[in-house]
Amino acid sequence: MRILFVASRPPYPPIQGDRLRAYHFLRHLAPRHRVTLVAPVTRPLTPAAHAANAALAETWVPVPVPRRWWALAALRYPFHSWPLQTLLFAAPDLLRTVRDLAARESYDLVHVQLARLGPVAQVLPRRLPRVLDFIDALSLNMARRAAQEPWPRGVFFRLEARRMARYERSLVNAYTQQVITSAADRAAIGDFPTLHVIPNGVDMDAFPFYAGPREPGLIVFTGRMGYFPNEEAAVFFATQVFPRVRQAVPQARFVIVGADPTPRVRSLAQQPGVEVTGFVPRVRDYLHRAQVAVAPMRSGTGIQNKVLEAMAAGAPVVATPHALGGIAARPEEHLLVAEDAAGLAAQVVRVLQDPTLGPRLARAARAWVERHHSWARATAQLEAVYARARQAHAENQTPGAEP
């Protein structure tokens, strides 16, 4: 099958959720299909990154988008019905490139990533079936962020959440089939028969299971720390949970691992026992050392890759219910769960003080992830959705409305 795959960012390096999902889908699709990969590029790629993206597809089409476009797009926000995310990412040069490719080449299907790129539907020929990967419900993400942001930022995110909710529902009518990572995110958009849940996977080779000795008292939190839900979670754990842990386990250390830490996250390193690493070449090295991996999320949506990666690598996980998202692992069997600061601290202390609990959780978690969250399994589910889209289109069941 010839697939035109329109990503919201270059998939490599896979350091953000949308990039990670695109990267692994393409890695599994490329051997079986002829894929053209298109993505906006807002800053020059290194030769290595360019080559890595080119290796994911038969044809790699980076579309330069000047960063000044974002400023111009933001000025349109008060006068437009689209969410700001869409105004920023659906740049005219990108839409023109997709339009020209779709008109010139004989593709069998178009895969578009995120509601940010929803307007791609407007430039596609009607002969082409199209699949939209929402990944998560950005409307729900914005609503949860609004609850955590002070005025006036909270007001903006509430407005953005309402705009995005309307826009996401309109996109269901613009795309033949749609996919999303969790049932909770699907429910936020609506119970549409064309909207299918495909959870993220985890790269078992990149996160091999490690059952060896771990550093006593080492607690690790991973993720891109420029992303608000991760920033907020790091601050919450460091300021409200970790001091309670240190009361019970004075030698405990909390290491925040991930690229692009904000000044707010960097300042946490001033607290006793807290370290902020910034970018590291291999996150798994920290997961292999950690006695506990935490996911103290209070905002964000979709599946938390950090939870799957820790479970795969053998680091016992303590998480909030919010962090589980579409992960159906069972508390007390595969990981530990708590809602508030006192509960999270108590669960972390349990693992730190019980030499048998962590290894038991880790072994069960790895087996569970292997069964339910491989990227090969997720890609097979995606290909089944592609088949549905092509069949529906052939039977003239494609919705007529476009956003």
C-alpha positions in Angstrom: 0.0 0.0 0.0 1.2 3.5 -0.7 0.7 5.7 2.3 1.1 9.5 2.7 2.0 9.9 6.3 1.7 13.5 7.6 3.4 13.9 11.0 3.1 16.9 13.3 6.9 16.9 13.8 9.9 15.0 12.5 9.6 11.6 14.2 13.3 11.4 14.9 14.5 12.1 17.6 11.6 10.3 19.3 11.7 12.4 22.5 8.1 13.5 22.7 4.9 11.5 22.7 3.7 12.3 19.2 7.2 11.8 17.8 7.6 8.5 19.6 4.3 7.1 18.3 5.0 8.2 14.7 8.6 6.8 14.9 7.5 3.3 16.0 4.5 3.2 13.6 6.8 4.1 10.7 9.5 1.7 11.8 7.0 -1.2 11.5 5.1 0.1 8.5 8.1 0.9 6.3 9.1 -2.8 5.6 5.6 -3.6 4.4 4.4 -0.5 2.6 5.6 2.4 0.5 5.5 5.4 2.7 6.0 9.1 2.0 6.7 10.9 5.2 5.9 14.7 5.4 6.5 16.8 8.5 7.0 20.5 9.3 10.5 21.5 10.3 10.8 24.7 12.4 14.6 24.5 13.0 17.4 22.9 10.9 17.9 19.2 11.4 21.3 17.7 12.0 22.6 15.4 9.2 22.1 12.5 11.6 18.5 13.4 12.3 17.8 14.0 8.6 19.2 10.5 7.8 17.2 8.9 10.6 13.9 10.4 9.4 14.7 9.4 5.8 15.3 5.8 6.9 11.7 5.6 8.2 10.1 6.0 4.8 10.6 5.4 1.1 10.4 9.2 0.6 11.1 11.9 3.2 9.7 15.4 2.7 10.7 17.9 5.4 8.7 21.2 5.0 10.6 24.2 6.4 8.2 26.4 8.4 9.8 29.6 9.7 9.3 30.1 13.4 8.0 33.6 12.7 5.0 31.8 11.3 3.9 31.0 14.9 3.8 34.6 15.8 1.7 35.5 12.7 -0.6 32.5 13.4 -1.1 33.6 17.0 -2.3 37.0 15.9 -5.2 35.3 14.0 -6.4 33.5 17.2 -9.0 36.2 18.3 -10.5 36.2 14.8 -10.6 32.5 14.0 -12.6 29.5 15.2 -9.7 27.0 15.1 -7.8 26.2 18.3 -4.4 27.8 18.6 -2.7 24.4 18.3 -4.1 24.1 14.8 -3.4 27.6 13.8 0.3 27.2 14.8 0.9 23.8 13.2 -1.2 23.8 10.0 1.1 26.2 8.2 0.3 27.1 4.5 3.5 25.6 3.2 2.8 22.3 4.8 -0.8 22.2 3.4 0.4 23.1 -0.1 3.1 20.4 0.0 0.5 17.8 1.0 -2.0 19.0 -1.6 0.6 18.8 -4.4 1.8 15.3 -3.3 -1.7 14.0 -3.1 -2.6 15.4 -6.5 0.6 14.2 -8.2 1.1 10.7 -6.7 -1.1 7.6 -6.5 -1.5 7.1 -2.8 -3.9 4.5 -1.4 -4.4 6.2 2.0 -3.4 9.3 4.0 -2.4 9.1 7.6 -2.6 12.5 9.5 -1.3 12.9 13.0 -3.0 15.0 15.7 -5.9 17.5 15.5 -3.2 20.1 15.1 -3.0 19.0 11.4 -6.8 18.5 11.0 -7.0 21.1 8.1 -5.0 18.6 5.9 -8.4 17.1 5.2 -9.4 20.2 3.3 -6.6 19.8 0.7 -6.9 16.1 0.0 -8.7 14.8 -3.1 -12.0 13.2 -2.3 -10.7 9.9 -3.9 -8.4 9.3 -1.0 -9.4 7.6 2.3 -7.9 9.4 5.3 -7.1 8.3 8.9 -6.5 10.7 11.7 -4.5 9.7 14.7 -5.7 12.0 17.5 -3.2 10.3 19.9 -5.1 11.9 22.8 -8.0 14.3 23.3 -6.2 17.7 23.3 -9.4 19.2 24.6 -9.2 17.1 27.7 -5.5 17.9 28.0 -6.2 21.6 27.9 -9.1 21.4 30.4 -6.9 19.6 32.9 -4.1 22.1 32.4 -6.6 24.9 32.9 -7.4 23.5 36.3 -3.7 23.7 37.3 -2.8 27.1 35.8 -3.3 30.4 37.7 -5.3 33.3 36.3 -5.1 34.6 33.5 -3.4 31.5 31.9 -6.2 29.3 33.2 -8.8 31.4 31.4 -6.9 30.9 28.1 -6.6 27.2 28.5 -10.3 26.9 29.3 -11.1 28.8 26.1 -8.7 26.6 24.1 -10.2 23.4 25.6 -13.7 24.5 24.4 -12.4 25.4 20.9 -10.5 22.1 20.7 -13.5 20.0 21.8 -15.7 21.5 19.0 -12.9 21.0 16.5 -12.1 17.5 17.5 -15.8 16.4 16.9 -15.8 18.1 13.5 -12.7 16.1 12.5 -14.6 12.9 13.1 -16.7 13.9 10.1 -13.7 14.9 8.0 -11.7 11.7 8.3 -12.8 8.2 7.2 -11.5 6.5 10.4 -9.8 7.9 13.5 -7.6 6.4 16.2 -6.6 7.4 19.8 -4.5 6.0 22.6 -7.0 5.4 25.4 -10.7 4.8 26.2 -10.8 7.9 28.4 -9.6 10.1 25.6 -12.0 8.5 23.2 -14.9 9.2 25.7 -13.8 12.9 25.8 -14.3 13.2 22.1 -17.4 11.0 21.8 -18.6 7.5 21.2 -18.1 7.5 17.4 -18.0 4.1 15.7 -15.1 5.3 13.5 -12.9 6.2 16.5 -10.7 3.3 17.6 -8.4 2.9 20.6 -4.9 1.8 19.8 -2.6 2.1 22.8 1.0 3.0 22.6 3.7 0.3 22.7 7.1 0.2 24.2 10.4 -0.8 22.5 11.3 -3.9 24.4 14.9 -3.9 23.0 15.5 -0.2 24.0 14.2 -0.9 27.5 15.4 -4.4 28.4 14.4 -5.9 31.7 17.1 -5.6 34.4 16.8 -7.6 37.6 20.2 -6.7 39.0 21.0 -4.6 42.1 19.6 -1.1 42.3 20.7 2.0 44.1 19.1 2.1 47.6 16.7 5.0 47.9 16.9 6.2 44.3 13.6 7.5 42.9 13.4 8.5 39.3 10.9 10.5 37.3 11.4 10.6 33.5 10.0 12.6 30.6 10.5 15.7 28.6 10.5 18.4 31.3 9.5 21.2 28.9 6.0 19.6 28.7 3.7 21.2 31.2 2.2 18.0 32.7 5.7 16.7 33.4 6.9 20.0 34.8 3.9 20.2 37.1 4.3 16.6 38.2 8.0 17.1 39.0 7.3 20.2 41.1 4.4 18.4 42.9 6.5 15.4 43.8 9.6 17.3 44.8 7.8 19.8 47.0 4.9 17.8 48.4 5.8 14.1 48.2 9.5 13.7 48.5 9.9 15.5 51.8 7.5 13.0 53.3 9.6 10.2 51.8 12.8 11.6 53.3 11.2 11.6 56.8 11.0 7.8 56.6 14.0 7.2 54.4 16.6 10.0 55.0 19.0 8.7 52.3 16.4 8.8 49.5 17.3 10.7 46.3 14.9 12.1 43.7 16.4 12.3 40.2 14.4 14.2 37.5 15.5 12.8 34.1 14.5 14.4 30.8 15.3 17.0 28.2 14.3 20.7 28.2 13.8 21.2 32.0 12.2 24.6 32.6 13.6 27.1 35.1 11.0 26.0 37.5 12.2 22.4 37.2 15.9 23.3 37.4 15.3 25.2 40.6 14.2 22.0 42.3 17.8 20.9 42.3 18.3 23.4 45.2 16.3 21.0 47.5 18.3 18.4 49.5 18.3 15.1 47.7 16.9 16.4 44.4 18.9 16.2 41.1 17.9 17.5 37.6 19.8 15.9 34.8 18.5 17.5 31.6 18.9 15.4 28.5 20.5 12.0 28.9 21.5 9.7 26.0 19.7 6.6 27.5 16.8 6.9 29.9 17.0 3.2 30.6 20.3 3.6 32.4 18.5 5.5 35.1 15.5 3.2 35.2 17.9 0.3 35.6 19.5 2.0 38.7 16.2 3.2 40.2 14.6 1.5 43.2 11.4 3.3 42.3 10.1 5.0 39.2 7.3 7.5 39.9 4.6 9.0 37.6 2.9 11.6 39.9 0.8 13.1 37.0 -2.1 15.4 37.8 -2.6 16.7 34.2 -2.0 15.5 30.7 -3.9 12.9 28.6 -3.2 9.7 26.6 -0.9 6.9 27.6 2.1 7.8 29.7 5.1 6.2 27.9 7.2 6.8 31.0 5.1 4.2 32.9 5.4 1.6 30.1 9.1 2.1 29.8 9.7 1.8 33.5 7.6 -1.4 33.6 9.5 -2.8 30.7 12.9 -2.0 32.2 12.1 -3.5 35.6 11.8 -0.4 37.7 8.9 -0.7 40.2 6.3 2.0 39.4 4.3 4.2 41.8 1.8 6.3 39.9 -1.3 8.4 40.3 -4.5 7.1 38.7 -4.2 10.0 36.3 -0.9 8.6 35.0 -2.4 5.2 34.1 -4.6 6.6 31.3 -5.2 3.7 29.0 -2.8 1.4 30.9 -4.9 -1.4 32.3 -2.2 -2.8 34.7 -3.6 -3.9 38.0 -2.6 -2.0 41.2 -0.7 -4.2 43.8 0.1 -6.7 41.1 1.9 -4.7 38.4 2.5 -1.3 40.1 1.3 0.8 43.1 -1.2 3.6 42.9 -2.1 6.6 45.1 -3.9 9.8 44.5 -2.5 12.4 46.9 0.9 13.4 48.3 0.6 11.4 51.5 -0.5 8.3 49.6 2.2 8.5 47.0 4.9 9.0 49.8 3.5 5.9 51.6 3.6 3.8 48.5 7.2 4.9 47.6 8.3 4.1 51.2 6.8 0.7 50.9 9.0 -0.2 48.0 12.1 1.4 49.5 11.7 -0.5 52.7 10.4 -3.9 51.5 13.2 -5.8 49.6 10.7 -8.3 48.1 7.9 -5.9 46.9 9.8 -4.1 44.1 11.2 -7.2 42.4 7.8 -8.9 42.5 6.0 -5.9 40.9 8.8 -5.5 38.4 8.6 -9.1 37.1 4.8 -9.1 36.8 4.9 -5.6 35.1 7.4 -6.7 32.4 5.4 -9.8 31.6 2.2 -7.7 31.3 3.8 -5.1 29.1 5.2 -7.8 26.8 1.6 -9.2 26.4 -0.3 -5.9 25.9 2.0 -3.1 24.7 4.3 -4.1 21.9 4.7 -1.7 18.9 4.2 -4.6 16.5 0.8 -5.3 18.1 -0.2 -1.6 17.9 0.9 -1.4 14.2 -1.1 -4.4 13.3 -4.2 -2.7 14.9 -3.4 0.4 12.9 -3.2 -1.6 9.7 -6.6 -3.0 10.5 -8.0 0.5 10.8 -6.4 1.3 7.4 -8.3 -1.6 5.9 -11.5 -0.3 7.4 -10.9 3.1 6.0 -10.2 1.8 2.5 -13.3 -0.5 2.6 -15.6 2.3 3.9 -14.3 4.7 1.2 -14.8 2.1 -1.5 -18.4 1.6 -0.3 -19.0 5.4 -0.5 -19.4 5.6 3.3 -16.9 8.4 3.6 -18.5 11.4 5.5 -18.9 14.5 3.3 -18.3 17.3 5.8 -14.8 18.8 6.2 -13.6 21.1 9.0 
